[in-house]
Amino acid sequence: MLREIPRRKFTMGLMATGGMLLISRRARAAEFELRQFHNQPADSPLDIWLTQMWDAVKTETNDRVQVQTFADNNKISGGDPAALNMVAVGELDFFTLNGGSIGNLVPATNVQGLLFAFRTPSQVFDSLDGDLGDYLREEMKTKGIFAVPKGCFDNGFHQITCATRPVRTVDDLQGLKIRTPDAPIYIEAWKAMGASPVVANFNKLYETLKTGAAEAQTNPLAVAEFLKLYEVQKYVSLTNHGWSGFNLLANWKLWQRLPSDVQEVIGRNVVKFVRLQRAELSALNTEFRTKLATQGMTFNEADTSSFRPRLTSYYAHWKETVGERAWSLLEAHVGKLA
């Protein structure tokens, strides 16, 4: 027997169904549903800026492009090296990583990780936003990776933190167990200066220091703050021995599939948000010197003039590895290295 449905219930049901259809249509509206990994903690400045950037892209493309951002590389096994390989083979859409680690796949990008090469932020960004960056992007394409132009977010200049002693001269590095990423450009530098590198991916940094597997590590002050390294480290030795950044990478085949108007929207927003992030991070790294001191860390200025003479053979080796073109472009911005 058929039951008569009251008009109000029928109307409400129709409205509900229509609402579900509308939601469903919106959910299917995106032409490109993509993923972005990065190795920083959730709610870190990089995480926040990337999220805001992709929200802007979503808005400006009328929801055609929706990119979900995953902090801590979505906790995948293998950390940065695994994520880099995923981008290269097309299993991941976007990723941020420092040049020294990209160098495991694209040797020329190691120029970003050379110790005592860059001395000022202007040297860094003039080169990477200019001719050196252009050359490195072409090199990355050969490995299936597209680096978005002027898309290098800042990490900053590195300092040494240590649990056991301050580093005042190169003599204090002798035998020091120092954590380093799994990248030869960093490992070989610390060996050349007499330290004992301990390889650990970024997602294992805190644990490596807490267990004592490594006594020391190097990163900008913002990393020491956001990873709470003040809980496991006592000393901060100001060395400015190297710079690192977060190059925004995409799978090259994916980028080529994106319509030109979408590429333009992404490119424009990358430039905008990179500029904003760089300005904020510069202020944060200054602010955190005071903050980390109040959290119990002891600061000292290191005499880095004793470091660089140990790197002569290191520079000669890496000049050959990165290639004459990358090396000459770098030296045009920073001066003669070797």
Number of C-alpha atoms within 10 A of each C-alpha: 3 4 5 7 9 8 9 9 10 12 12 11 12 12 12 12 12 12 12 12 12 12 12 11 11 11 10 13 15 17 12 15 14 15 15 23 28 25 23 20 17 15 12 14 17 24 20 14 18 26 18 15 19 21 17 19 25 20 12 15 17 12 20 16 22 21 21 15 22 20 19 18 22 14 13 12 11 12 19 26 18 12 23 26 17 16 24 23 15 16 13 19 23 29 25 27 22 22 26 25 23 24 21 17 16 20 21 28 25 27 26 27 23 23 22 17 22 26 15 13 15 11 15 24 19 14 21 22 15 14 16 25 26 16 16 23 21 13 19 22 17 12 16 17 27 25 25 21 19 22 25 28 27 24 23 24 23 22 21 22 30 26 21 12 17 22 25 17 17 19 14 14 21 14 14 23 22 26 27 24 22 19 20 18 27 21 19 18 20 27 19 17 21 19 21 21 23 20 21 20 17 18 19 13 18 19 14 22 22 15 10 12 15 24 22 29 27 23 20 22 27 24 19 25 18 16 14 14 22 22 16 21 23 21 22 29 22 23 22 22 20 21 26 23 21 20 22 24 27 24 24 22 16 18 19 11 10 14 9 11 10 18 15 13 15 21 16 15 18 25 18 14 19 22 16 13 19 20 12 13 20 16 11 16 20 12 13 18 19 12 15 21 15 11 13 13 21 18 18 13 15 20 14 17 10 13 21 18 12 16 20 12 13 20 19 12 14 20 21 11 17 17 13 12 13 22 21 16 18 24 16 13 18 17 12 11 17 14
